[in-house]
Amino acid sequence: MLMTSHNEDDYLKTIYYLTEGGGPARTQDIAGRLGVKPPSVTEMLQKLSEKGFLEYRPYYGARLTEMGARRAKKVTRKHRIFETFMGNVIGAPPEQAHQQACDIEHSLSDDAEKALCKMMGNPSICTDDEQPIPECDNDCEDCLKQDTVRPLTELGEDSIAVISHVYTADRAQMRKLVSMGFIPDRRIRLIEIAPLNGPFIVDIGDGIVAIGREFAENIFVEEA
Amino acid sequence: MPRGKGRGVSRRQPGRPGRGRHGLRTRQPVEIPLGESGPICYCERRKHRVEGEFTIALAGGPNVGKSVLFNAITGIGAISSNYPGTTVEVLRGVSNFEGQKLRVSDLPGTYSLVGTSVEERVAIRFLFEERPDAVVAVVDSTRLIRNLAQVFQLIEQGFNVVVALNMIDILEREKRTIDTRRLSQILGVPVIPTVATKGKGVPELIRACIAPRKKNSKFKVRYDTHTERVIGELSRAVEEEDCHMQARGAALLMLERPEGMCHNIMARVGTRLEEIREEFQREHGEDIGVHIMRDRFGEAGKIDKTVEVSSKPRPPLRERVADITLDPRTGIPMLIGMLMLVFFILLVVGGALEGILVEGYHAVADGFFASVESSIGGVAGQVVSEGVSLSIEAVLAIVIPYIMVFYILLGFLEDSGYIPRVVTLLDGLMHRIGLHGGSVIPMLVGVGCNVPAILATRMLNTRREKIITATIVVIAIPCSAQTAIILGIVGAHAGFMPALFIYIILLSLVVIVGLVLNRIMPKQPTGLIMEMPDLRWPHPLSVLKKTWMRMREFFKIAFPILLVGSILLTALLSLGLLQPIIEPLSPLTEGWLGLPPIIIIALIFGVLRKEMAIQMLIVLLGTSALETVLSPVQLFTFALVMAIYLPCLATFVVMRKEFGIRDTMVVALISIAVAFFLGGVASFAGNIFM
């Protein structure tokens, strides 16, 4: 795949956003969103068209080709995943989250993106503007299966695992979990699940703790 | 520093210093109202210090024996509970040790000081506002690692810490030992092994607290480089601010719990703090607060390896013996069995006690009250003597036989460690009606009496959960008095099956009321996260002490109301003030409920003195052979209405204090509506089918 510069990515991303509704992206709209003059836009559109990322017809607008759409989706996905991460995990204010995401979207590696996605439990909505997060190229099922790390709720009864990490957007919840001893590298055994979809009863080495499903979902373990 | 409305100022009730012959007195539990959204300033120091008094605070987890220790130090003292947060309050006691006056406080059970739960907020607030002379970190010696994290926090915050290594007897039983000297060396603070249930080690503990400290503990948890760097930076900022806090401690507090920090400091470092946290998150992929806690656990693990020795290897996770109380297949039958056992004991023992006490009382007191009546003379004489006599009789007929017996049973259940298992097993069910598993506890307590049940709702997390639970308790859970009515009126005069049927209806009401309220006020209940303490044989003495404490509490609230209610009752009756309402209300009583119109008086009295309903009926109907005057359906209807409607006056008073007059009235009205509706249905259905 052809390499794209940051600038080009921004264009592709913008066109993707503008064409999400269906129609083509018009020059003036692209210019408005990117804060550049229309002639510059036209120039870039021609360049990208030559590279094969889009189809451009003067006075009509631009439409992404399959290659262009793929790249745009990828960048948008990285942007929104990172933005959600900044918003939910770090609790950064929206403008900051957006700004950081704008910078990082070009350089965030696929691996880092995948890790963030998994860590947040494959989010589908971005925190900013509630935009949907474009789906990953990979199959989520495969992703999860590949990985031996899964939430505690998927563990079978009477199986032993090692805690890989604890994650939840709710900081208070996280603190509570950690102070009860749910920290990485600790061995944990799911004894059983209480009736009527009740709490998970686990043995964490120095005691037995009952945790509700909403807590258990946020404890990620690896089978030992 | 802006303080005022909306900041949740801690207010202590005016208390009298321990006077009296013994110098061993426990004051009322003092509730510390919590701050709402704004940060509490840890800088505000309360200069309430009394000369010559040495203040000690007990901190530690909910199952470490903290309250038992408090008990042991102060004599007749706290309630020792195994399940978290009976009420979230700080218990205070006064004691005298070898000439030194002590003021001891028992903090709510916490695993860490920086969480946002009610217990943790109260605990940390207390520590910083009252700055006790010594903080005893009560540690469960069989679970050293988990308990050490909080000890580190206390040392880091600069408190004068003494570690009470409790439950050392269980440790020995498990063939494990802890090198207390080495532990003390590492931590830089005294470590005293104790067995709180037997009072062992307590004098040594107090001596260690009082002994003048030569120098502060030099112990530090070594965090990773990034964290240490950040701590350093923030410490310097704190020092410049000249706050009362320990610099390093303040820095850590900021990193772990920024929302609770002093606003002076936050004004200075607030933005930088945010940056630091984001930076850390980016670099390490983890919240710095979580990371710090992790490091503490790591350190605790290292220390544990150094000081703990066991001659028998710990069974690996897989082989730990299954807990039959938790396994649903055995646990649920056990639970049902346990409930039935409680009921059975209440009935048999309670009934027997009631018989003995009431008979004895009448033999002794009737003469006395007759003379009181004649000496005062007239209606007033009758009202006073009967009123007082009735209230005393209530104590002997209901409070001691049933409520006290219930408290003893509850105490056993609590101290054995069984209650968290009950909560866990029923959490799933509670969730269906939008409640937290902890709601089970007030409901359980409500079987004894509604008054402490309402108080027990304090431990629930949200107001919504508290109100729903309280409503269920008031409407659907029969207290001892209501049980006495059901069994005494229906059971004795109409048969066992109808009485059982009433209980079945009540049980269904628990679920129905819960579902309906959940529909009206939908919201996800707070999640359950609860430690299962080891099951152990309860200590009879501590159960008795606990019961005594609770009975005292109960009397303080209920007896005045009992007295007032009885006097009012007698006055209304003797002056014939209730006659006029019988007629107008007869469409309701006779038409809808199918009861003789005069019964309305008994129903009204049920508000003031529910347990008097039986006597009331006998008086109104002129015979104790109720079945001759009322049909089984009528008896059933009466008991059903009494079991559901209106909380008794004492419950009403307590509810008003907890929830405010408006919500209390709403609950009361709902209960009346439901009671009368079901009463009418029962009456009609009964008459059709019988």
Interface residues (C-beta under 8 A of the other chain):
Chain A: V89 I90 A92 M119 I160 H165 V166 R171 A172 Q173 M174 R175 K176 L177 V178 S179 M180 G181 I183 P184 R187 I188 R189 I191 E192 A194 P195 L196 N197 G198 P199 I201 D203 G205 D206 G207 I208 V209 A210 I211 G212 R213 E214 F215
Chain B: Y111 S112 V114 G115 T116 S117 T142 R143 L144 I145 R146 A149 E256 R257 R277 E278 Q281 R282 G285 E286 D287 G289 V290 M293 R294 F297 L317 R318 R320 A322 D323 L326 D327 P328 I332 P420 V423 T424 L425 L426 D427 G428 L429 H431 R432 G437 Q524 G527 L528 I529 M530 E531 M532
